[in-house]
């Protein structure tokens, strides 16, 4: 499969995580120009040092609505030709529902779900005008199965599924593809904190008896945002 993303513009959130890094390297290797975002100035500088001036870098705090809307509008004004949106950013703040506080609930919903709305709403008009675009979200297998201690996380990822399905119908005739990837257990900084007993419990449910790698997600993302998935 000869994928060519030469000079395609890709807006990517969550680039500094395990899956985000794999996505960054994969798309850069295939010629794309990335628009990196982060709520952390130091992480943004690290990304710039790593990938250089050919790409763009924006501070974007997904947890603060006004800041998010203003900065996404800034991205849109400077990049009216974004071809691909990849909403990859996500956090966990696990707790049993009875013990979960308002902040743990709201932060996860804001960053994992609501940010998708604000980013897509601001960039979509340009895609509609250009009559082309690919929108990709990263959800999770636990959105389907449920997971104890993650009512906030599963709600946010389940919300993405319903949102993207409806959006796909709305923009299909505008030559815009909308898809989601729902990874299972992927070896990443987010999952490395699990203890051996938790990992064994997860592994027992996996027929192939192996965990996924960020590269696996990046390979599928490449297909879903290329002309091969038109």
C-alpha positions in Angstrom: 0.0 0.0 0.0 1.7 3.2 -1.2 0.3 5.9 0.9 1.2 9.5 0.0 0.4 12.3 2.5 2.9 14.7 1.0 2.1 18.2 2.3 -1.2 17.1 3.8 -2.0 19.1 7.0 -2.8 17.0 10.1 -4.1 18.6 13.3 -3.2 16.2 16.1 -4.0 16.4 19.8 -2.2 14.3 22.4 1.0 14.1 20.4 3.3 13.6 23.5 1.6 10.3 24.7 2.5 6.8 23.6 0.0 6.5 20.8 0.5 10.2 19.9 4.2 9.7 19.4 3.6 6.8 17.1 1.0 8.8 15.1 3.4 11.7 14.8 6.2 9.6 13.5 4.1 7.6 11.1 2.4 10.6 9.5 5.7 12.5 9.2 7.3 9.5 7.6 4.6 9.6 4.9 5.1 13.3 4.2 2.4 15.0 6.2 2.8 18.4 7.8 1.6 18.2 11.4 -0.1 20.8 13.6 0.9 19.8 17.1 -1.0 20.9 20.1 -0.4 20.7 23.9 -1.5 22.3 27.1 2.0 22.2 28.4 4.6 24.7 27.0 7.5 22.5 27.9 6.0 19.5 26.1 5.4 21.7 23.1 9.0 22.8 23.1 10.1 19.1 23.3 7.9 18.3 20.3 9.4 21.3 18.4 13.0 20.2 19.2 12.1 16.7 18.1 10.3 17.4 14.8 11.6 20.8 13.7 10.3 24.0 12.0 8.6 22.3 9.1 5.6 21.7 11.4 3.4 24.0 13.5 3.0 24.1 17.3 0.1 25.6 19.4 -0.7 25.8 23.0 -4.1 24.3 23.5 -5.7 23.6 26.9 -8.5 21.1 26.2 -9.8 21.5 29.8 -10.6 25.3 29.5 -13.4 26.0 27.0 -12.7 29.7 26.3 -9.0 29.1 25.9 -9.7 26.2 23.7 -12.1 28.0 21.4 -9.9 31.1 21.0 -6.8 29.0 20.2 -8.6 26.7 17.8 -9.9 29.7 16.0 -6.3 30.9 15.8 -5.2 27.6 14.3 -8.1 27.8 11.8 -7.2 31.3 10.7 -3.6 30.3 10.1 -4.5 26.9 8.5 -7.5 27.0 6.2 -6.3 23.9 4.4 -6.3 21.3 7.2 -6.9 17.9 5.6 -7.0 15.6 8.6 -8.1 16.0 12.2 -6.9 13.4 14.7 -8.5 13.8 18.2 -6.2 11.5 20.2 -5.8 13.4 23.5 -7.2 11.7 26.5 -6.8 11.4 30.3 -7.9 9.1 33.1 -9.0 10.0 36.6 -10.1 6.6 37.9 -12.4 6.1 40.9 -15.5 4.2 41.8 -18.5 6.2 41.0 -19.5 6.5 44.7 -16.1 8.0 45.5 -15.7 10.1 42.3 -15.7 13.8 42.8 -17.0 16.5 40.4 -13.5 17.4 39.2 -12.6 13.8 38.3 -15.8 13.5 36.3 -15.8 16.9 34.6 -12.1 17.0 33.6 -12.3 13.6 31.9 -15.5 14.6 30.0 -14.1 18.0 29.0 -10.7 16.7 27.7 -11.8 13.4 26.2 -15.2 14.3 24.8 -16.1 18.0 24.8 -12.8 19.1 23.2 -13.8 17.0 20.1 -16.9 19.2 19.7 -15.0 22.5 19.9 -12.1 21.4 17.6 -14.3 19.8 14.9 -16.9 22.7 15.0 -14.1 25.2 14.3 -12.2 23.3 11.6 -15.1 21.7 9.8 -16.3 24.8 7.9 -13.0 24.9 6.0 -13.2 21.2 5.2 -16.8 21.7 3.9 -15.6 24.6 1.8 -12.7 22.5 0.4 -15.1 19.6 0.0 -12.7 17.1 1.5 -11.4 16.0 4.8 -10.7 13.1 7.2 -11.8 13.2 10.9 -10.5 10.5 13.2 -11.1 10.0 16.9 -9.4 7.6 19.3 -12.0 6.0 21.6 -11.5 2.7 23.6 -12.7 -0.8 23.7 -14.0 -0.2 27.3 -16.6 2.1 25.8 -18.3 -1.1 24.7 -17.4 -3.4 27.6 -17.4 -1.0 30.6 -14.7 -1.0 33.2 -15.0 -0.7 37.0 -13.6 2.5 38.3 -13.9 4.3 34.9 -17.5 5.5 34.6 -16.1 8.9 33.6 -13.7 7.5 31.1 -16.1 5.1 29.5 -18.8 7.8 29.4 -16.4 10.1 27.5 -15.3 7.4 25.1 -18.8 6.1 24.6 -20.0 9.7 23.9 -17.3 10.0 21.2 -18.8 6.9 19.4 -22.3 8.3 19.3 -21.0 11.8 18.3 -18.8 10.5 15.5 -21.6 8.3 14.1 -24.0 11.2 13.8 -21.3 13.5 12.4 -20.4 10.9 9.8 -23.9 11.0 8.5 -24.1 14.8 8.5 -20.9 15.4 6.4 -20.8 12.2 4.2 -22.1 14.1 1.1 -19.4 16.7 1.6 -16.7 14.2 0.8 -15.6 14.1 4.5 -14.9 10.8 6.2 -15.4 10.3 9.9 -14.0 7.3 11.7 -13.0 6.1 15.2 -10.4 3.6 16.4 -11.2 1.7 19.6 -8.0 0.2 20.8 -7.8 -2.6 23.3 -4.9 -2.7 25.8 -2.0 -0.7 24.3 1.4 -0.5 25.9 1.7 3.2 26.7 2.5 5.6 29.6 -1.3 5.6 30.4 -1.3 1.8 30.9 2.2 1.2 32.4 0.9 2.0 35.9 -1.2 -1.1 36.1 0.1 -3.8 38.4 0.9 -7.4 37.3 -2.4 -8.7 38.6 -4.3 -6.2 36.6 -2.3 -6.9 33.5 -2.9 -10.6 33.9 -6.6 -10.1 34.2 -6.6 -8.1 31.0 -4.3 -10.6 29.2 -6.7 -13.5 30.1 -9.4 -11.8 28.0 -7.2 -11.4 24.9 -7.3 -14.3 22.5 -3.9 -13.6 21.0 -2.3 -13.3 24.5 -0.4 -10.2 23.7 -0.8 -6.4 24.2 -1.1 -4.0 21.3 1.5 -1.4 20.5 1.1 2.2 19.6 2.4 1.4 16.1 -0.7 -0.8 15.6 -3.0 2.1 16.1 -0.8 4.4 13.9 -1.0 1.9 11.1 -4.8 1.8 11.2 -4.9 5.6 11.5 -2.8 6.0 8.4 -5.2 3.8 6.4 -8.3 5.6 7.7 -7.0 9.0 6.8 -5.6 8.1 3.4 -7.3 7.8 0.0 -7.5 4.1 0.5 -10.4 4.6 2.9 -12.4 6.9 0.7 
